[in-house]
C-alpha cells in the first residue's frame, strides 16, 4: 500500500510512503502538537511509522507486539 502526502494548494502529491507488506493501507494518522513530522500508517495487523523529515521508513512494529493471536486488522490510529 501507499500513503501519499498532498500539497492541497498546489494540487499534487509531494511524497509517497510505502508499507513493507504491500497490502492496502487501512488507516493513516498525521502527528500534531510538535509531532507534525510523524505519519503512522496501518496495513493489515502492522503499524508503520514514518518521519517525513528523512527519506524512507524509520520504524516498523507489529500492531499488537505482545499478543501473537491477533486476528483483526488495524482500522484506526491516533498519535498524541
mmJSON file of the N, C-alpha and C atoms, coordinates in Angstrom:
{"data_MODEL":{"atom_site":{
"group_PDB":["ATOM","ATOM","ATOM","ATOM","ATOM","ATOM","ATOM","ATOM","ATOM","ATOM","ATOM","ATOM","ATOM","ATOM","ATOM","ATOM","ATOM","ATOM","ATOM","ATOM","ATOM","ATOM","ATOM","ATOM","ATOM","ATOM","ATOM","ATOM","ATOM","ATOM","ATOM","ATOM","ATOM","ATOM","ATOM","ATOM","ATOM","ATOM","ATOM","ATOM","ATOM","ATOM","ATOM","ATOM","ATOM","ATOM","ATOM","ATOM","ATOM","ATOM","ATOM","ATOM","ATOM","ATOM","ATOM","ATOM","ATOM","ATOM","ATOM","ATOM","ATOM","ATOM","ATOM","ATOM","ATOM","ATOM","ATOM","ATOM","ATOM","ATOM","ATOM","ATOM","ATOM","ATOM","ATOM","ATOM","ATOM","ATOM","ATOM","ATOM","ATOM","ATOM","ATOM","ATOM","ATOM","ATOM","ATOM","ATOM","ATOM","ATOM","ATOM","ATOM","ATOM","ATOM","ATOM","ATOM","ATOM","ATOM","ATOM","ATOM","ATOM","ATOM","ATOM","ATOM","ATOM","ATOM","ATOM","ATOM","ATOM","ATOM","ATOM","ATOM","ATOM","ATOM","ATOM","ATOM","ATOM","ATOM","ATOM","ATOM","ATOM","ATOM","ATOM","ATOM","ATOM","ATOM","ATOM","ATOM","ATOM","ATOM","ATOM","ATOM","ATOM","ATOM","ATOM","ATOM","ATOM","ATOM","ATOM","ATOM","ATOM","ATOM","ATOM","ATOM","ATOM","ATOM","ATOM","ATOM","ATOM","ATOM","ATOM","ATOM","ATOM","ATOM","ATOM","ATOM","ATOM","ATOM","ATOM","ATOM","ATOM","ATOM","ATOM","ATOM","ATOM","ATOM","ATOM","ATOM","ATOM","ATOM","ATOM","ATOM","ATOM","ATOM","ATOM","ATOM","ATOM","ATOM","ATOM","ATOM","ATOM","ATOM","ATOM","ATOM","ATOM","ATOM","ATOM","ATOM","ATOM","ATOM","ATOM","ATOM","ATOM","ATOM","ATOM","ATOM","ATOM","ATOM","ATOM","ATOM","ATOM","ATOM","ATOM","ATOM","ATOM","ATOM","ATOM","ATOM","ATOM","ATOM","ATOM","ATOM","ATOM","ATOM","ATOM","ATOM","ATOM","ATOM","ATOM","ATOM","ATOM","ATOM","ATOM","ATOM","ATOM","ATOM","ATOM","ATOM","ATOM","ATOM","ATOM","ATOM","ATOM","ATOM","ATOM","ATOM","ATOM","ATOM","ATOM","ATOM"],
"id":[1,2,3,4,5,6,7,8,9,10,11,12,13,14,15,16,17,18,19,20,21,22,23,24,25,26,27,28,29,30,31,32,33,34,35,36,37,38,39,40,41,42,43,44,45,46,47,48,49,50,51,52,53,54,55,56,57,58,59,60,61,62,63,64,65,66,67,68,69,70,71,72,73,74,75,76,77,78,79,80,81,82,83,84,85,86,87,88,89,90,91,92,93,94,95,96,97,98,99,100,101,102,103,104,105,106,107,108,109,110,111,112,113,114,115,116,117,118,119,120,121,122,123,124,125,126,127,128,129,130,131,132,133,134,135,136,137,138,139,140,141,142,143,144,145,146,147,148,149,150,151,152,153,154,155,156,157,158,159,160,161,162,163,164,165,166,167,168,169,170,171,172,173,174,175,176,177,178,179,180,181,182,183,184,185,186,187,188,189,190,191,192,193,194,195,196,197,198,199,200,201,202,203,204,205,206,207,208,209,210,211,212,213,214,215,216,217,218,219,220,221,222,223,224,225,226,227,228,229,230,231,232,233,234,235,236,237,238,239,240],
"type_symbol":["N","C","C","N","C","C","N","C","C","N","C","C","N","C","C","N","C","C","N","C","C","N","C","C","N","C","C","N","C","C","N","C","C","N","C","C","N","C","C","N","C","C","N","C","C","N","C","C","N","C","C","N","C","C","N","C","C","N","C","C","N","C","C","N","C","C","N","C","C","N","C","C","N","C","C","N","C","C","N","C","C","N","C","C","N","C","C","N","C","C","N","C","C","N","C","C","N","C","C","N","C","C","N","C","C","N","C","C","N","C","C","N","C","C","N","C","C","N","C","C","N","C","C","N","C","C","N","C","C","N","C","C","N","C","C","N","C","C","N","C","C","N","C","C","N","C","C","N","C","C","N","C","C","N","C","C","N","C","C","N","C","C","N","C","C","N","C","C","N","C","C","N","C","C","N","C","C","N","C","C","N","C","C","N","C","C","N","C","C","N","C","C","N","C","C","N","C","C","N","C","C","N","C","C","N","C","C","N","C","C","N","C","C","N","C","C","N","C","C","N","C","C","N","C","C","N","C","C","N","C","C","N","C","C","N","C","C","N","C","C"],
"label_atom_id":["N","CA","C","N","CA","C","N","CA","C","N","CA","C","N","CA","C","N","CA","C","N","CA","C","N","CA","C","N","CA","C","N","CA","C","N","CA","C","N","CA","C","N","CA","C","N","CA","C","N","CA","C","N","CA","C","N","CA","C","N","CA","C","N","CA","C","N","CA","C","N","CA","C","N","CA","C","N","CA","C","N","CA","C","N","CA","C","N","CA","C","N","CA","C","N","CA","C","N","CA","C","N","CA","C","N","CA","C","N","CA","C","N","CA","C","N","CA","C","N","CA","C","N","CA","C","N","CA","C","N","CA","C","N","CA","C","N","CA","C","N","CA","C","N","CA","C","N","CA","C","N","CA","C","N","CA","C","N","CA","C","N","CA","C","N","CA","C","N","CA","C","N","CA","C","N","CA","C","N","CA","C","N","CA","C","N","CA","C","N","CA","C","N","CA","C","N","CA","C","N","CA","C","N","CA","C","N","CA","C","N","CA","C","N","CA","C","N","CA","C","N","CA","C","N","CA","C","N","CA","C","N","CA","C","N","CA","C","N","CA","C","N","CA","C","N","CA","C","N","CA","C","N","CA","C","N","CA","C","N","CA","C","N","CA","C","N","CA","C","N","CA","C","N","CA","C","N","CA","C"],
"label_alt_id":[null,null,null,null,null,null,null,null,null,null,null,null,null,null,null,null,null,null,null,null,null,null,null,null,null,null,null,null,null,null,null,null,null,null,null,null,null,null,null,null,null,null,null,null,null,null,null,null,null,null,null,null,null,null,null,null,null,null,null,null,null,null,null,null,null,null,null,null,null,null,null,null,null,null,null,null,null,null,null,null,null,null,null,null,null,null,null,null,null,null,null,null,null,null,null,null,null,null,null,null,null,null,null,null,null,null,null,null,null,null,null,null,null,null,null,null,null,null,null,null,null,null,null,null,null,null,null,null,null,null,null,null,null,null,null,null,null,null,null,null,null,null,null,null,null,null,null,null,null,null,null,null,null,null,null,null,null,null,null,null,null,null,null,null,null,null,null,null,null,null,null,null,null,null,null,null,null,null,null,null,null,null,null,null,null,null,null,null,null,null,null,null,null,null,null,null,null,null,null,null,null,null,null,null,null,null,null,null,null,null,null,null,null,null,null,null,null,null,null,null,null,null,null,null,null,null,null,null,null,null,null,null,null,null,null,null,null,null,null,null],
"label_comp_id":["UNK","UNK","UNK","UNK","UNK","UNK","UNK","UNK","UNK","UNK","UNK","UNK","UNK","UNK","UNK","UNK","UNK","UNK","UNK","UNK","UNK","UNK","UNK","UNK","UNK","UNK","UNK","UNK","UNK","UNK","UNK","UNK","UNK","UNK","UNK","UNK","UNK","UNK","UNK","UNK","UNK","UNK","UNK","UNK","UNK","UNK","UNK","UNK","UNK","UNK","UNK","UNK","UNK","UNK","UNK","UNK","UNK","UNK","UNK","UNK","UNK","UNK","UNK","UNK","UNK","UNK","UNK","UNK","UNK","UNK","UNK","UNK","UNK","UNK","UNK","UNK","UNK","UNK","UNK","UNK","UNK","UNK","UNK","UNK","UNK","UNK","UNK","UNK","UNK","UNK","UNK","UNK","UNK","UNK","UNK","UNK","UNK","UNK","UNK","UNK","UNK","UNK","UNK","UNK","UNK","UNK","UNK","UNK","UNK","UNK","UNK","UNK","UNK","UNK","UNK","UNK","UNK","UNK","UNK","UNK","UNK","UNK","UNK","UNK","UNK","UNK","UNK","UNK","UNK","UNK","UNK","UNK","UNK","UNK","UNK","UNK","UNK","UNK","UNK","UNK","UNK","UNK","UNK","UNK","UNK","UNK","UNK","UNK","UNK","UNK","UNK","UNK","UNK","UNK","UNK","UNK","UNK","UNK","UNK","UNK","UNK","UNK","UNK","UNK","UNK","UNK","UNK","UNK","UNK","UNK","UNK","UNK","UNK","UNK","UNK","UNK","UNK","UNK","UNK","UNK","UNK","UNK","UNK","UNK","UNK","UNK","UNK","UNK","UNK","UNK","UNK","UNK","UNK","UNK","UNK","UNK","UNK","UNK","UNK","UNK","UNK","UNK","UNK","UNK","UNK","UNK","UNK","UNK","UNK","UNK","UNK","UNK","UNK","UNK","UNK","UNK","UNK","UNK","UNK","UNK","UNK","UNK","UNK","UNK","UNK","UNK","UNK","UNK","UNK","UNK","UNK","UNK","UNK","UNK","UNK","UNK","UNK","UNK","UNK","UNK"],
"label_asym_id":["A","A","A","A","A","A","A","A","A","A","A","A","A","A","A","A","A","A","A","A","A","A","A","A","A","A","A","A","A","A","A","A","A","A","A","A","A","A","A","A","A","A","A","A","A","A","A","A","A","A","A","A","A","A","A","A","A","A","A","A","A","A","A","A","A","A","A","A","A","A","A","A","A","A","A","A","A","A","A","A","A","A","A","A","A","A","A","A","A","A","A","A","A","A","A","A","A","A","A","A","A","A","A","A","A","A","A","A","A","A","A","A","A","A","A","A","A","A","A","A","A","A","A","A","A","A","A","A","A","A","A","A","A","A","A","A","A","A","A","A","A","A","A","A","A","A","A","A","A","A","A","A","A","A","A","A","A","A","A","A","A","A","A","A","A","A","A","A","A","A","A","A","A","A","A","A","A","A","A","A","A","A","A","A","A","A","A","A","A","A","A","A","A","A","A","A","A","A","A","A","A","A","A","A","A","A","A","A","A","A","A","A","A","A","A","A","A","A","A","A","A","A","A","A","A","A","A","A","A","A","A","A","A","A","A","A","A","A","A","A"],
"label_entity_id":["1","1","1","1","1","1","1","1","1","1","1","1","1","1","1","1","1","1","1","1","1","1","1","1","1","1","1","1","1","1","1","1","1","1","1","1","1","1","1","1","1","1","1","1","1","1","1","1","1","1","1","1","1","1","1","1","1","1","1","1","1","1","1","1","1","1","1","1","1","1","1","1","1","1","1","1","1","1","1","1","1","1","1","1","1","1","1","1","1","1","1","1","1","1","1","1","1","1","1","1","1","1","1","1","1","1","1","1","1","1","1","1","1","1","1","1","1","1","1","1","1","1","1","1","1","1","1","1","1","1","1","1","1","1","1","1","1","1","1","1","1","1","1","1","1","1","1","1","1","1","1","1","1","1","1","1","1","1","1","1","1","1","1","1","1","1","1","1","1","1","1","1","1","1","1","1","1","1","1","1","1","1","1","1","1","1","1","1","1","1","1","1","1","1","1","1","1","1","1","1","1","1","1","1","1","1","1","1","1","1","1","1","1","1","1","1","1","1","1","1","1","1","1","1","1","1","1","1","1","1","1","1","1","1","1","1","1","1","1","1"],
"label_seq_id":[1,1,1,2,2,2,3,3,3,4,4,4,5,5,5,6,6,6,7,7,7,8,8,8,9,9,9,10,10,10,11,11,11,12,12,12,13,13,13,14,14,14,15,15,15,16,16,16,17,17,17,18,18,18,19,19,19,20,20,20,21,21,21,22,22,22,23,23,23,24,24,24,25,25,25,26,26,26,27,27,27,28,28,28,29,29,29,30,30,30,31,31,31,32,32,32,33,33,33,34,34,34,35,35,35,36,36,36,37,37,37,38,38,38,39,39,39,40,40,40,41,41,41,42,42,42,43,43,43,44,44,44,45,45,45,46,46,46,47,47,47,48,48,48,49,49,49,50,50,50,51,51,51,52,52,52,53,53,53,54,54,54,55,55,55,56,56,56,57,57,57,58,58,58,59,59,59,60,60,60,61,61,61,62,62,62,63,63,63,64,64,64,65,65,65,66,66,66,67,67,67,68,68,68,69,69,69,70,70,70,71,71,71,72,72,72,73,73,73,74,74,74,75,75,75,76,76,76,77,77,77,78,78,78,79,79,79,80,80,80],
"pdbx_PDB_ins_code":[null,null,null,null,null,null,null,null,null,null,null,null,null,null,null,null,null,null,null,null,null,null,null,null,null,null,null,null,null,null,null,null,null,null,null,null,null,null,null,null,null,null,null,null,null,null,null,null,null,null,null,null,null,null,null,null,null,null,null,null,null,null,null,null,null,null,null,null,null,null,null,null,null,null,null,null,null,null,null,null,null,null,null,null,null,null,null,null,null,null,null,null,null,null,null,null,null,null,null,null,null,null,null,null,null,null,null,null,null,null,null,null,null,null,null,null,null,null,null,null,null,null,null,null,null,null,null,null,null,null,null,null,null,null,null,null,null,null,null,null,null,null,null,null,null,null,null,null,null,null,null,null,null,null,null,null,null,null,null,null,null,null,null,null,null,null,null,null,null,null,null,null,null,null,null,null,null,null,null,null,null,null,null,null,null,null,null,null,null,null,null,null,null,null,null,null,null,null,null,null,null,null,null,null,null,null,null,null,null,null,null,null,null,null,null,null,null,null,null,null,null,null,null,null,null,null,null,null,null,null,null,null,null,null,null,null,null,null,null,null],
"Cartn_x":[0.805,0.0,0.854,0.253,0.948,0.188,0.921,0.376,0.948,0.083,0.549,0.253,1.267,1.108,0.888,-0.11,-0.51,-0.277,0.128,0.13,-1.186,-2.164,-3.508,-3.51,-2.742,-2.709,-2.162,-1.156,-0.561,-1.333,-2.164,-2.944,-2.12,-1.058,-0.222,0.352,0.729,1.359,2.803,3.237,4.609,5.484,4.865,5.628,4.787,5.413,4.751,5.502,4.782,5.366,4.82,5.696,5.285,5.366,4.387,4.456,5.215,5.898,6.669,5.753,4.582,3.673,3.095,3.122,2.476,1.001,0.384,-1.054,-1.741,-3.056,-3.78,-3.609,-3.535,-3.42,-4.812,-4.959,-6.248,-6.499,-5.438,-5.595,-4.346,-4.535,-3.429,-3.64,-2.552,-2.614,-1.407,-1.644,-0.564,-0.432,0.809,1.058,0.723,0.559,0.291,0.9,0.899,1.406,2.861,3.72,5.143,5.559,4.604,4.899,4.463,4.378,3.862,4.674,5.907,6.767,6.569,5.671,5.401,4.094,4.131,2.946,2.897,1.748,1.54,0.614,0.902,0.033,-0.127,-1.32,-1.576,-1.883,-1.259,-1.516,-1.663,-2.835,-3.088,-3.056,-2.235,-2.124,-0.851,-0.218,1.022,0.886,1.634,1.658,3.057,3.122,4.389,4.471,5.627,5.817,6.858,6.565,7.467,7.801,9.047,9.472,9.692,8.805,8.857,9.984,10.777,11.976,13.096,13.039,14.08,13.465,14.238,13.687,13.454,12.456,12.208,11.5,11.291,10.608,11.637,11.336,12.283,11.895,10.662,10.232,9.139,9.241,8.202,7.987,6.753,6.422,5.102,4.962,3.649,2.591,1.376,0.285,0.011,0.159,-0.065,1.172,2.243,3.506,3.496,2.603,2.639,1.639,0.779,-0.217,-0.088,0.411,0.621,-0.644,-1.773,-3.012,-3.976,-3.544,-4.441,-4.883,-6.177,-6.724,-7.326,-7.521,-8.174,-7.149,-7.522,-6.679,-6.822,-5.791,-5.847,-6.761,-7.754,-8.715,-8.668,-7.949,-7.825,-6.538,-6.02,-4.777,-4.939,-4.188,-4.145,-2.725,-2.27,-0.924,-1.024,-0.631,-0.652,0.749],
"Cartn_y":[-1.181,0.0,1.252,2.338,3.616,4.68,5.504,6.692,7.864,8.731,9.907,11.165,12.011,13.312,14.335,15.197,16.135,17.574,18.378,19.826,20.264,20.561,20.867,22.127,23.129,24.378,24.151,23.293,23.014,21.942,21.172,20.119,18.934,18.601,17.464,16.729,15.495,14.682,15.142,15.26,15.677,14.531,13.447,12.325,11.064,9.942,8.642,7.769,7.199,6.328,4.925,3.953,2.582,1.716,0.827,-0.146,-1.373,-2.028,-3.221,-4.343,-4.45,-5.552,-5.518,-4.37,-4.212,-4.604,-4.328,-4.532,-3.177,-3.172,-1.901,-1.231,0.076,0.846,0.993,0.59,0.627,1.932,2.566,3.761,4.617,5.924,6.882,7.902,8.342,9.366,10.281,11.589,12.574,13.233,13.329,13.909,15.389,15.883,17.307,17.709,18.979,19.463,19.13,19.394,19.102,17.801,17.019,15.736,15.754,16.949,17.07,16.292,15.97,15.259,13.744,13.235,11.805,11.456,10.391,9.85,8.366,7.904,6.486,5.92,4.708,4.021,2.572,2.033,0.635,-0.15,-1.297,-2.234,-3.609,-4.181,-5.466,-5.307,-6.117,-6.054,-5.338,-4.599,-3.914,-2.404,-1.693,-0.241,0.197,1.126,1.642,3.116,3.552,4.959,5.569,6.761,7.462,8.823,9.234,10.583,11.271,12.176,12.757,13.763,13.985,14.81,14.027,12.708,11.851,10.93,10.484,9.579,8.177,7.482,6.092,5.901,4.636,4.269,4.194,4.756,4.766,3.829,3.331,2.461,1.534,0.261,-0.705,-1.603,-1.665,-2.508,-3.219,-4.451,-5.104,-4.28,-4.328,-3.568,-4.03,-5.321,-5.881,-6.705,-6.047,-6.75,-7.8,-7.676,-8.617,-9.765,-9.735,-10.793,-11.368,-12.578,-13.202,-13.74,-13.741,-14.314,-13.286,-12.059,-11.034,-11.427,-11.308,-11.695,-10.519,-9.423,-8.27,-7.309,-6.649,-5.627,-4.328,-3.491,-2.182,-1.296,-0.685,0.127,1.606,1.982,3.405,3.617,4.844,5.207,6.574,6.831,8.152,8.384,9.61,9.976,11.241,11.147,12.321,12.768],
"Cartn_z":[0.0,0.0,0.0,-0.335,-0.419,0.35,1.082,1.718,0.943,0.46,-0.274,0.525,0.641,1.275,0.166,0.363,-0.688,-0.277,-1.239,-1.116,-1.734,-0.89,-1.37,-2.23,-1.836,-2.595,-4.008,-4.13,-5.443,-6.208,-5.478,-6.115,-6.586,-5.816,-6.225,-5.01,-5.249,-4.217,-4.039,-2.778,-2.506,-2.012,-1.575,-1.028,-1.063,-1.352,-1.298,-0.296,0.664,1.674,1.454,1.341,1.048,2.289,2.456,3.542,3.046,3.936,3.571,3.1,3.686,3.392,1.98,1.318,0.017,0.087,1.227,1.435,1.357,1.177,1.219,2.584,2.586,3.824,4.426,5.697,6.387,7.113,7.617,8.442,8.342,8.497,8.464,9.565,10.183,11.224,11.053,11.071,10.983,12.346,12.815,14.129,14.182,15.404,15.622,16.957,17.245,18.528,18.775,17.813,17.944,17.291,16.837,16.173,14.705,14.112,12.75,11.723,12.054,11.114,11.147,12.006,12.048,11.347,10.566,9.904,10.242,10.731,11.005,9.945,9.518,8.58,9.004,8.842,9.191,7.932,7.815,6.72,7.357,7.221,7.88,9.384,10.048,11.505,11.951,11.048,11.385,11.232,12.079,12.04,11.638,10.697,10.212,10.566,11.057,11.421,10.501,10.016,9.113,9.689,9.563,9.896,8.56,8.188,6.854,6.684,7.733,7.59,6.93,7.017,6.457,5.41,4.417,3.418,3.982,3.468,3.824,5.15,5.488,6.726,7.839,8.988,10.093,11.231,11.224,12.312,11.815,12.153,11.789,12.996,13.475,14.618,14.354,14.861,14.758,15.469,14.971,15.584,17.006,17.267,18.604,18.96,19.432,19.637,20.733,21.713,22.831,22.707,21.688,21.524,20.12,20.031,18.738,18.102,18.827,18.308,17.727,17.531,16.984,15.582,15.321,14.021,13.26,13.938,13.316,12.735,11.649,11.064,11.847,11.808,12.44,11.598,12.235,11.486,11.839,12.909,13.233,14.021,13.942,14.619,15.251,16.326,16.955,17.455,17.359,17.796,18.631,19.899,20.795,21.082],
"occupancy":[1.0,1.0,1.0,1.0,1.0,1.0,1.0,1.0,1.0,1.0,1.0,1.0,1.0,1.0,1.0,1.0,1.0,1.0,1.0,1.0,1.0,1.0,1.0,1.0,1.0,1.0,1.0,1.0,1.0,1.0,1.0,1.0,1.0,1.0,1.0,1.0,1.0,1.0,1.0,1.0,1.0,1.0,1.0,1.0,1.0,1.0,1.0,1.0,1.0,1.0,1.0,1.0,1.0,1.0,1.0,1.0,1.0,1.0,1.0,1.0,1.0,1.0,1.0,1.0,1.0,1.0,1.0,1.0,1.0,1.0,1.0,1.0,1.0,1.0,1.0,1.0,1.0,1.0,1.0,1.0,1.0,1.0,1.0,1.0,1.0,1.0,1.0,1.0,1.0,1.0,1.0,1.0,1.0,1.0,1.0,1.0,1.0,1.0,1.0,1.0,1.0,1.0,1.0,1.0,1.0,1.0,1.0,1.0,1.0,1.0,1.0,1.0,1.0,1.0,1.0,1.0,1.0,1.0,1.0,1.0,1.0,1.0,1.0,1.0,1.0,1.0,1.0,1.0,1.0,1.0,1.0,1.0,1.0,1.0,1.0,1.0,1.0,1.0,1.0,1.0,1.0,1.0,1.0,1.0,1.0,1.0,1.0,1.0,1.0,1.0,1.0,1.0,1.0,1.0,1.0,1.0,1.0,1.0,1.0,1.0,1.0,1.0,1.0,1.0,1.0,1.0,1.0,1.0,1.0,1.0,1.0,1.0,1.0,1.0,1.0,1.0,1.0,1.0,1.0,1.0,1.0,1.0,1.0,1.0,1.0,1.0,1.0,1.0,1.0,1.0,1.0,1.0,1.0,1.0,1.0,1.0,1.0,1.0,1.0,1.0,1.0,1.0,1.0,1.0,1.0,1.0,1.0,1.0,1.0,1.0,1.0,1.0,1.0,1.0,1.0,1.0,1.0,1.0,1.0,1.0,1.0,1.0,1.0,1.0,1.0,1.0,1.0,1.0,1.0,1.0,1.0,1.0,1.0,1.0,1.0,1.0,1.0,1.0,1.0,1.0],
"B_iso_or_equiv":[0.0,0.0,0.0,0.0,0.0,0.0,0.0,0.0,0.0,0.0,0.0,0.0,0.0,0.0,0.0,0.0,0.0,0.0,0.0,0.0,0.0,0.0,0.0,0.0,0.0,0.0,0.0,0.0,0.0,0.0,0.0,0.0,0.0,0.0,0.0,0.0,0.0,0.0,0.0,0.0,0.0,0.0,0.0,0.0,0.0,0.0,0.0,0.0,0.0,0.0,0.0,0.0,0.0,0.0,0.0,0.0,0.0,0.0,0.0,0.0,0.0,0.0,0.0,0.0,0.0,0.0,0.0,0.0,0.0,0.0,0.0,0.0,0.0,0.0,0.0,0.0,0.0,0.0,0.0,0.0,0.0,0.0,0.0,0.0,0.0,0.0,0.0,0.0,0.0,0.0,0.0,0.0,0.0,0.0,0.0,0.0,0.0,0.0,0.0,0.0,0.0,0.0,0.0,0.0,0.0,0.0,0.0,0.0,0.0,0.0,0.0,0.0,0.0,0.0,0.0,0.0,0.0,0.0,0.0,0.0,0.0,0.0,0.0,0.0,0.0,0.0,0.0,0.0,0.0,0.0,0.0,0.0,0.0,0.0,0.0,0.0,0.0,0.0,0.0,0.0,0.0,0.0,0.0,0.0,0.0,0.0,0.0,0.0,0.0,0.0,0.0,0.0,0.0,0.0,0.0,0.0,0.0,0.0,0.0,0.0,0.0,0.0,0.0,0.0,0.0,0.0,0.0,0.0,0.0,0.0,0.0,0.0,0.0,0.0,0.0,0.0,0.0,0.0,0.0,0.0,0.0,0.0,0.0,0.0,0.0,0.0,0.0,0.0,0.0,0.0,0.0,0.0,0.0,0.0,0.0,0.0,0.0,0.0,0.0,0.0,0.0,0.0,0.0,0.0,0.0,0.0,0.0,0.0,0.0,0.0,0.0,0.0,0.0,0.0,0.0,0.0,0.0,0.0,0.0,0.0,0.0,0.0,0.0,0.0,0.0,0.0,0.0,0.0,0.0,0.0,0.0,0.0,0.0,0.0,0.0,0.0,0.0,0.0,0.0,0.0],
"pdbx_formal_charge":[null,null,null,null,null,null,null,null,null,null,null,null,null,null,null,null,null,null,null,null,null,null,null,null,null,null,null,null,null,null,null,null,null,null,null,null,null,null,null,null,null,null,null,null,null,null,null,null,null,null,null,null,null,null,null,null,null,null,null,null,null,null,null,null,null,null,null,null,null,null,null,null,null,null,null,null,null,null,null,null,null,null,null,null,null,null,null,null,null,null,null,null,null,null,null,null,null,null,null,null,null,null,null,null,null,null,null,null,null,null,null,null,null,null,null,null,null,null,null,null,null,null,null,null,null,null,null,null,null,null,null,null,null,null,null,null,null,null,null,null,null,null,null,null,null,null,null,null,null,null,null,null,null,null,null,null,null,null,null,null,null,null,null,null,null,null,null,null,null,null,null,null,null,null,null,null,null,null,null,null,null,null,null,null,null,null,null,null,null,null,null,null,null,null,null,null,null,null,null,null,null,null,null,null,null,null,null,null,null,null,null,null,null,null,null,null,null,null,null,null,null,null,null,null,null,null,null,null,null,null,null,null,null,null,null,null,null,null,null,null],
"auth_seq_id":[1,1,1,2,2,2,3,3,3,4,4,4,5,5,5,6,6,6,7,7,7,8,8,8,9,9,9,10,10,10,11,11,11,12,12,12,13,13,13,14,14,14,15,15,15,16,16,16,17,17,17,18,18,18,19,19,19,20,20,20,21,21,21,22,22,22,23,23,23,24,24,24,25,25,25,26,26,26,27,27,27,28,28,28,29,29,29,30,30,30,31,31,31,32,32,32,33,33,33,34,34,34,35,35,35,36,36,36,37,37,37,38,38,38,39,39,39,40,40,40,41,41,41,42,42,42,43,43,43,44,44,44,45,45,45,46,46,46,47,47,47,48,48,48,49,49,49,50,50,50,51,51,51,52,52,52,53,53,53,54,54,54,55,55,55,56,56,56,57,57,57,58,58,58,59,59,59,60,60,60,61,61,61,62,62,62,63,63,63,64,64,64,65,65,65,66,66,66,67,67,67,68,68,68,69,69,69,70,70,70,71,71,71,72,72,72,73,73,73,74,74,74,75,75,75,76,76,76,77,77,77,78,78,78,79,79,79,80,80,80],
"auth_comp_id":["UNK","UNK","UNK","UNK","UNK","UNK","UNK","UNK","UNK","UNK","UNK","UNK","UNK","UNK","UNK","UNK","UNK","UNK","UNK","UNK","UNK","UNK","UNK","UNK","UNK","UNK","UNK","UNK","UNK","UNK","UNK","UNK","UNK","UNK","UNK","UNK","UNK","UNK","UNK","UNK","UNK","UNK","UNK","UNK","UNK","UNK","UNK","UNK","UNK","UNK","UNK","UNK","UNK","UNK","UNK","UNK","UNK","UNK","UNK","UNK","UNK","UNK","UNK","UNK","UNK","UNK","UNK","UNK","UNK","UNK","UNK","UNK","UNK","UNK","UNK","UNK","UNK","UNK","UNK","UNK","UNK","UNK","UNK","UNK","UNK","UNK","UNK","UNK","UNK","UNK","UNK","UNK","UNK","UNK","UNK","UNK","UNK","UNK","UNK","UNK","UNK","UNK","UNK","UNK","UNK","UNK","UNK","UNK","UNK","UNK","UNK","UNK","UNK","UNK","UNK","UNK","UNK","UNK","UNK","UNK","UNK","UNK","UNK","UNK","UNK","UNK","UNK","UNK","UNK","UNK","UNK","UNK","UNK","UNK","UNK","UNK","UNK","UNK","UNK","UNK","UNK","UNK","UNK","UNK","UNK","UNK","UNK","UNK","UNK","UNK","UNK","UNK","UNK","UNK","UNK","UNK","UNK","UNK","UNK","UNK","UNK","UNK","UNK","UNK","UNK","UNK","UNK","UNK","UNK","UNK","UNK","UNK","UNK","UNK","UNK","UNK","UNK","UNK","UNK","UNK","UNK","UNK","UNK","UNK","UNK","UNK","UNK","UNK","UNK","UNK","UNK","UNK","UNK","UNK","UNK","UNK","UNK","UNK","UNK","UNK","UNK","UNK","UNK","UNK","UNK","UNK","UNK","UNK","UNK","UNK","UNK","UNK","UNK","UNK","UNK","UNK","UNK","UNK","UNK","UNK","UNK","UNK","UNK","UNK","UNK","UNK","UNK","UNK","UNK","UNK","UNK","UNK","UNK","UNK","UNK","UNK","UNK","UNK","UNK","UNK"],
"auth_asym_id":["A","A","A","A","A","A","A","A","A","A","A","A","A","A","A","A","A","A","A","A","A","A","A","A","A","A","A","A","A","A","A","A","A","A","A","A","A","A","A","A","A","A","A","A","A","A","A","A","A","A","A","A","A","A","A","A","A","A","A","A","A","A","A","A","A","A","A","A","A","A","A","A","A","A","A","A","A","A","A","A","A","A","A","A","A","A","A","A","A","A","A","A","A","A","A","A","A","A","A","A","A","A","A","A","A","A","A","A","A","A","A","A","A","A","A","A","A","A","A","A","A","A","A","A","A","A","A","A","A","A","A","A","A","A","A","A","A","A","A","A","A","A","A","A","A","A","A","A","A","A","A","A","A","A","A","A","A","A","A","A","A","A","A","A","A","A","A","A","A","A","A","A","A","A","A","A","A","A","A","A","A","A","A","A","A","A","A","A","A","A","A","A","A","A","A","A","A","A","A","A","A","A","A","A","A","A","A","A","A","A","A","A","A","A","A","A","A","A","A","A","A","A","A","A","A","A","A","A","A","A","A","A","A","A","A","A","A","A","A","A"],
"auth_atom_id":["N","CA","C","N","CA","C","N","CA","C","N","CA","C","N","CA","C","N","CA","C","N","CA","C","N","CA","C","N","CA","C","N","CA","C","N","CA","C","N","CA","C","N","CA","C","N","CA","C","N","CA","C","N","CA","C","N","CA","C","N","CA","C","N","CA","C","N","CA","C","N","CA","C","N","CA","C","N","CA","C","N","CA","C","N","CA","C","N","CA","C","N","CA","C","N","CA","C","N","CA","C","N","CA","C","N","CA","C","N","CA","C","N","CA","C","N","CA","C","N","CA","C","N","CA","C","N","CA","C","N","CA","C","N","CA","C","N","CA","C","N","CA","C","N","CA","C","N","CA","C","N","CA","C","N","CA","C","N","CA","C","N","CA","C","N","CA","C","N","CA","C","N","CA","C","N","CA","C","N","CA","C","N","CA","C","N","CA","C","N","CA","C","N","CA","C","N","CA","C","N","CA","C","N","CA","C","N","CA","C","N","CA","C","N","CA","C","N","CA","C","N","CA","C","N","CA","C","N","CA","C","N","CA","C","N","CA","C","N","CA","C","N","CA","C","N","CA","C","N","CA","C","N","CA","C","N","CA","C","N","CA","C","N","CA","C","N","CA","C","N","CA","C","N","CA","C","N","CA","C"],
"pdbx_PDB_model_num":[1,1,1,1,1,1,1,1,1,1,1,1,1,1,1,1,1,1,1,1,1,1,1,1,1,1,1,1,1,1,1,1,1,1,1,1,1,1,1,1,1,1,1,1,1,1,1,1,1,1,1,1,1,1,1,1,1,1,1,1,1,1,1,1,1,1,1,1,1,1,1,1,1,1,1,1,1,1,1,1,1,1,1,1,1,1,1,1,1,1,1,1,1,1,1,1,1,1,1,1,1,1,1,1,1,1,1,1,1,1,1,1,1,1,1,1,1,1,1,1,1,1,1,1,1,1,1,1,1,1,1,1,1,1,1,1,1,1,1,1,1,1,1,1,1,1,1,1,1,1,1,1,1,1,1,1,1,1,1,1,1,1,1,1,1,1,1,1,1,1,1,1,1,1,1,1,1,1,1,1,1,1,1,1,1,1,1,1,1,1,1,1,1,1,1,1,1,1,1,1,1,1,1,1,1,1,1,1,1,1,1,1,1,1,1,1,1,1,1,1,1,1,1,1,1,1,1,1,1,1,1,1,1,1,1,1,1,1,1,1]
}}}
